[in-house]
């Protein structure tokens, strides 16, 4: 937390659907009525100085190889790894999930990962862009009342393996899997203060996922620290 009354949420803005995340976060904070009690700001992160100001970070969907290459060019890879290792809340969606993975099954030779989630992912698990889909799925086991959330998959990855936790880290918690008729693949996990989702909550009209993340990850971590 930067000051006693301020919380800064950053969205990595070097590639992908960062604007949509920002809009959803702003709306979620407004619907939660948090600005009446706290000063919360949401802004784009493009360099180390911006990253240093953040109390929490979202890594959006996009193209994971491109995101990795741009982060290398901007000298952001190591600062991002340090941020993730610091224990601050982080959330990766789609390509962001890939970036946070410890291992990638079909990684390109020049692709760098950040780590943070002890999982192995598989890119483009649902095929090409034309094979992307939307499904109303039930997340009420961890978000009360969210029984039919519009879940958008765009060339999404899946979590193909849960790895043993790194020393000093909690175990990976599986939050959600696809229904059996869709293959039962794991699509959402949590490990401590890090969340990973295969899908794009920022492309749904519903901000419930963002409200839950702000409450359960950002606010709980900051009020405990």
PAKOL-744959 format. One line per field, with one value per residue (C-alpha): x, y, z; residue in one letter. Coordinates in pm, 1 decimal, padded with zeros to 6 digits. Each point is the difference from the previous one (the first is absolute). Layout:
REM residues N
xx: c(X; ...);
yy: c(Y; ...);
zz: c(Z; ...);
type: c(A; ...);
//
This chain:
REM residues 225
xx: c(00000.0; 00151.6; -00165.5; -00241.0; -00303.2; 00122.6; -00008.9; 00150.7; -00107.4; 00207.5; -00092.4; 00294.5; -00056.9; 00261.0; -00231.7; -00346.0; -00334.6; 00126.0; -00257.0; -00287.8; 00150.0; 00038.5; -00363.1; -00119.0; 00214.7; -00122.8; -00361.1; 00058.3; 00151.3; -00293.5; -00259.1; 00173.9; -00016.1; 00367.7; 00081.1; -00208.1; 00249.7; 00327.5; 00187.0; 00039.6; 00156.9; 00031.0; 00256.9; 00200.4; 00345.0; 00262.9; 00328.9; 00174.6; -00076.3; -00373.6; 00028.4; 00174.3; -00306.2; -00237.3; -00153.1; -00157.4; 00034.6; -00213.0; 00171.0; -00258.1; -00079.3; 00166.4; 00281.4; 00240.0; 00306.6; -00040.6; -00057.1; 00318.6; 00206.9; -00134.1; 00067.3; 00358.9; 00046.6; -00134.5; 00225.4; -00311.6; 00045.7; 00210.8; -00201.6; -00316.2; 00153.8; 00102.4; -00350.7; -00156.2; 00253.7; -00070.2; -00336.5; -00207.1; -00334.5; 00013.6; -00251.1; 00077.3; -00273.9; 00057.0; 00346.1; 00053.2; -00060.7; 00266.8; 00244.0; -00057.0; 00050.7; 00308.9; -00003.9; -00152.8; -00051.6; 00030.0; 00224.3; 00175.1; 00379.7; 00026.7; -00295.7; 00072.1; -00233.7; -00036.9; -00094.9; -00201.3; -00248.9; 00130.7; -00188.2; 00062.6; -00220.2; -00073.6; -00047.4; -00290.1; -00165.1; -00330.6; 00152.1; 00000.7; -00186.8; -00299.6; -00016.3; -00037.4; -00326.1; -00217.9; -00167.1; -00207.3; 00186.8; -00052.6; 00261.8; -00216.1; 00239.8; 00231.5; -00205.7; -00333.6; -00300.0; 00197.2; -00174.8; -00013.1; 00296.5; 00054.1; 00343.4; 00193.4; 00273.0; 00212.5; 00271.8; 00027.0; 00258.0; -00091.2; 00183.2; 00131.1; 00184.6; 00014.3; 00364.4; 00134.9; 00017.3; 00329.4; 00173.7; -00191.1; -00302.9; -00353.5; -00145.4; -00181.2; -00376.0; -00217.4; -00293.9; -00179.9; -00000.3; -00204.1; -00306.0; 00049.3; -00156.1; 00269.5; 00286.6; 00030.7; 00320.4; 00111.6; -00070.7; 00056.7; 00251.9; 00120.7; 00332.3; 00021.4; -00050.2; 00028.0; -00303.6; 00007.0; -00294.3; -00003.7; -00284.9; -00073.3; -00224.7; 00072.2; -00195.8; -00318.1; -00248.3; -00004.6; 00271.0; -00056.0; 00341.4; 00176.4; -00198.0; 00094.2; 00369.0; 00009.7; -00166.5; 00167.0; 00348.8; 00072.4; -00187.2; 00061.0; 00374.3; 00034.2; -00208.5; 00206.5; 00334.8);
yy: c(00000.0; 00333.8; 00212.9; -00078.0; 00096.7; -00086.4; -00320.2; -00017.1; -00274.2; -00024.7; -00166.2; -00103.1; 00203.7; -00118.1; -00221.3; -00152.8; 00087.3; 00235.6; 00275.9; -00240.5; -00106.0; 00361.6; 00077.8; -00308.2; 00078.7; 00359.3; -00118.8; -00272.6; 00247.5; 00234.9; -00276.0; -00109.5; 00357.6; -00010.1; 00357.8; 00113.8; -00168.8; -00028.3; 00180.2; -00263.5; 00073.5; -00221.4; 00080.8; -00139.8; -00146.1; 00035.3; 00035.4; -00088.9; 00334.4; -00053.6; -00359.4; 00112.6; 00206.0; -00296.2; -00188.9; -00254.5; -00088.9; -00142.4; -00162.8; -00001.4; -00233.1; 00051.1; -00190.2; -00146.2; -00021.1; 00362.2; 00107.0; -00176.9; 00160.7; 00349.6; -00043.4; -00099.4; 00306.2; 00226.6; -00164.4; -00097.9; -00376.2; 00002.6; 00277.4; -00197.9; -00318.3; 00189.2; 00142.9; -00346.5; -00145.6; 00280.1; -00148.9; 00291.8; -00096.2; -00082.7; -00130.6; -00138.6; -00056.6; -00218.1; 00113.7; 00138.0; -00348.1; -00133.9; 00270.0; -00095.0; -00372.5; -00185.2; -00212.3; 00018.5; -00320.4; 00152.0; 00298.5; 00176.9; 00003.8; 00373.0; 00023.8; 00098.1; -00074.0; 00186.8; -00292.7; 00037.2; -00281.2; -00355.2; -00127.6; -00115.6; 00154.4; -00087.3; 00283.9; 00023.3; -00302.3; 00073.1; 00038.9; 00299.9; 00329.5; -00157.2; -00264.9; 00256.8; -00013.7; 00153.9; -00206.0; 00088.2; -00176.0; -00042.8; 00151.5; 00005.9; -00235.4; 00298.9; 00305.3; -00021.8; 00028.7; -00006.1; -00294.0; 00104.3; 00223.9; 00080.5; -00158.8; 00097.9; -00228.3; 00137.4; -00246.0; -00058.4; -00206.6; -00270.1; -00111.3; -00341.3; -00088.1; 00111.4; -00004.7; -00047.4; 00336.5; 00185.1; 00018.7; 00225.5; 00025.2; -00129.7; -00269.6; 00096.5; 00003.3; -00100.4; 00240.9; -00100.6; -00253.2; -00025.5; -00226.5; -00359.3; 00062.3; 00263.7; -00224.1; 00071.1; 00203.6; 00224.8; 00367.0; 00187.4; -00041.2; 00186.6; -00022.8; 00235.5; 00353.8; -00098.9; -00077.3; -00151.3; -00037.5; -00150.6; 00225.0; 00373.2; 00136.2; 00349.5; -00083.9; -00083.4; 00274.8; -00130.6; 00138.7; -00263.5; -00162.1; 00333.1; 00086.9; -00333.5; 00043.9; 00350.6; -00118.6; -00338.4; 00074.1; 00372.7; 00120.8; -00309.5; 00006.3; 00371.6; 00002.1; -00293.9; 00165.8);
zz: c(00000.0; -00101.8; 00269.8; 00282.5; -00211.7; -00350.6; -00202.0; -00347.6; -00241.7; -00315.8; -00327.6; -00218.6; -00316.4; -00247.7; -00208.6; 00015.8; 00159.3; 00270.2; -00061.5; 00060.0; 00333.3; 00107.2; -00084.0; 00189.1; 00303.7; 00015.7; -00024.2; 00260.7; 00245.8; -00056.6; 00051.0; 00320.5; 00130.2; 00091.6; -00096.6; 00296.6; 00235.1; -00192.2; -00274.2; -00271.3; -00337.2; -00307.0; -00266.6; -00290.0; 00072.1; -00272.1; 00186.8; 00324.4; 00162.6; -00049.7; 00123.0; 00318.5; 00092.3; -00017.1; 00289.8; -00237.1; -00367.2; -00281.8; -00298.7; -00280.5; -00284.5; -00335.6; -00169.3; 00253.0; -00227.0; -00108.2; 00360.0; 00104.4; -00277.8; 00071.5; 00372.5; -00082.5; -00222.9; 00274.0; 00262.5; 00192.8; 00033.7; 00315.2; 00171.1; -00075.3; 00140.9; 00313.3; 00035.6; -00025.9; 00245.6; 00249.1; 00090.1; -00124.3; -00157.9; -00370.7; -00253.2; -00344.1; -00258.3; -00309.4; -00119.4; 00350.2; 00139.8; -00236.0; 00114.0; 00365.6; -00062.5; 00116.9; -00315.8; -00348.0; -00196.2; -00349.3; 00070.0; -00285.8; 00030.7; 00075.4; 00238.8; 00359.9; 00292.2; 00328.6; 00221.0; 00318.0; -00059.4; 00039.5; -00303.7; -00353.7; -00267.5; -00361.1; -00247.8; -00246.2; 00158.6; -00172.6; -00344.7; -00229.8; 00034.2; -00174.3; 00271.0; 00277.3; 00192.6; 00271.2; 00273.6; 00305.4; 00281.4; 00374.0; 00234.9; 00312.5; 00182.5; 00053.7; -00107.3; 00184.4; -00229.8; -00325.6; -00164.2; -00367.5; -00082.8; -00368.4; -00049.9; -00312.2; -00136.5; -00286.0; -00107.2; 00371.5; 00186.5; 00248.5; 00309.8; -00098.6; 00320.9; 00363.6; 00112.9; 00354.0; 00178.6; 00004.4; 00340.5; 00236.0; -00229.7; 00063.8; -00220.7; -00319.1; 00053.8; -00296.0; -00009.7; -00319.0; -00281.3; -00315.3; 00013.8; -00113.9; -00339.8; -00063.6; 00109.1; 00376.5; -00046.3; 00286.1; -00079.6; 00327.8; 00281.7; 00303.4; 00180.1; 00294.1; -00131.8; -00366.3; -00216.1; -00347.6; -00239.6; -00349.9; -00104.8; -00036.2; 00279.9; -00132.8; -00316.7; 00191.1; 00084.3; 00358.2; 00233.0; 00271.4; -00055.3; 00034.2; 00314.3; 00153.6; -00086.3; 00146.6; 00320.8; 00050.8; -00132.1; 00003.2; 00308.2; 00212.7; -00070.4; 00068.9; 00316.9; 00131.7; -00078.4);
type: c(X; X; X; X; X; X; X; X; X; X; X; X; X; X; X; X; X; X; X; X; X; X; X; X; X; X; X; X; X; X; X; X; X; X; X; X; X; X; X; X; X; X; X; X; X; X; X; X; X; X; X; X; X; X; X; X; X; X; X; X; X; X; X; X; X; X; X; X; X; X; X; X; X; X; X; X; X; X; X; X; X; X; X; X; X; X; X; X; X; X; X; X; X; X; X; X; X; X; X; X; X; X; X; X; X; X; X; X; X; X; X; X; X; X; X; X; X; X; X; X; X; X; X; X; X; X; X; X; X; X; X; X; X; X; X; X; X; X; X; X; X; X; X; X; X; X; X; X; X; X; X; X; X; X; X; X; X; X; X; X; X; X; X; X; X; X; X; X; X; X; X; X; X; X; X; X; X; X; X; X; X; X; X; X; X; X; X; X; X; X; X; X; X; X; X; X; X; X; X; X; X; X; X; X; X; X; X; X; X; X; X; X; X; X; X; X; X; X; X; X; X; X; X; X; X);
//
